[in-house]
Amino acid sequence: MSKIVLGLVAGAVLGLLDGMTAWFTPEVRDQMMSIIIGSTFKGLLSGVAAGWAAKRFNSMVIAVLVGLGVGLVLSYLVAAMGDAQGNHYYLQIVLPGAVLGLIVGFASQRFGKQRARAA
């Protein structure tokens, strides 16, 4: 599987799992569907960015840093919006987003296949 596709798939799966953990915060259970969709989309974007960086630079450090950076930025933007009651769950949103980015960056570089270039 190519690095970008692997990042896309891993990001979507991890984003889905991240969104489903919102169930453990009773105050936001009425918003579960939008949280799951948003977390999955956040994972997709982080995965594509990390996969692209892994393919482009073929460097573990760059792939992990790009995944971390995109995950942090997207998670921060979501946390800054807050919920309907005006609560901001920075730790509960930003930390899993950062971990998601790290894992996707690592997986894209480590397990993704580099496409052979034509001679």
N, C-alpha and C positions, 0 to 999 in steps of 0.2 A: 504494500500500500504506500502511496506517495506521502511525503511529509505533510503536505497541505491537507490531503484527505484524512490522514490520521489525526492531525490536529483538529480538524472539523468534527470528526466523529467523537474523539476523546473529549473535546470541549462541550459538545452537545450532551453527552452522557453525564459528564461531571456537573454541568450546569443544571441538568434535570435533577440530579441527586441533591445538589445544593439548594435548589428551589423547594424540593420536597421536605427539607429539614425545617422549613418555616413552620411546619405543623407543631413543632415543639415550642413555639412562641404563641400562646393562646390569644394575645391581642390582635394578631394579624391573620387568624384562621379564616376570616371572612374574605380575605384577599388572596387566597391560595392560588387560584388559577392565574392571576396576573403576575404573581411572584414566580411561579413555575415557568411561565412563558418568558418573562424578563430574564430570569437566571439562565434559561436555556439559550436565549439569544446572546446574552453576555458571554456564555461559554463558547458559542459558535464564533463570535468575533475574536475572542482571545485565542481560540484554537487556530483560526485561519491566519491571524497575525503571527503567532508563534511558528506555525508550519511554514509560512512564507519566509520568515527569518531563518529557520533551520535549513530551508532549501537554498536560499540566496547566499548565506554566509557560511554554511556548513560548520557552525561553531556552537558547541553546547552552551557556552556562556551567553552568547548573543541570543540564542533561542530562548533560554530560560529568562533572561532579563527582559526581552520583548514580551513574553507571556506574562511575566510578573507585572510589567509596566501597564500593559493593556488591561489586565485583570484589576489592578489597583485603580486605575483611572475610571473605568466603567463602574466598578463597585462604589467608588466614592461618589460619582454622579448620582447613582441610584440612592445611596444612603442620604445624600444631601437633600433629596426631594422629600423625604420623610413619609409618614403614613397619614391616614385621614385624621388622626388625633393630634398630629403635629410632632410625633415622636421620631427621633432619628436613631436608627440602630446601626451606628458606625461599626462597632466591633463585630456584630452579628452578620454584617453584610460585607465589609471590606476584608476581613480576615479570610473567610472562605473564598472570596474572589481572588485574593492574592495567591492562596494555595492552589486554586484551580489553574491559574496562569502558570505557576511554577511547574505543576505536574504536566500540563499540556506541552509546555516548552521542552521539558525533559523528554517526554514520550515521543514528541515529533522528531527530535534530533536523534534519540537513541534507537527507536524502533522503525522510523520511517525510512523508506528506500529512496536513495538518490537516483534520479533518472539518468540513464546513460546518455551521454551526448553523442550526437552523430559526428562522424569523422569528416 
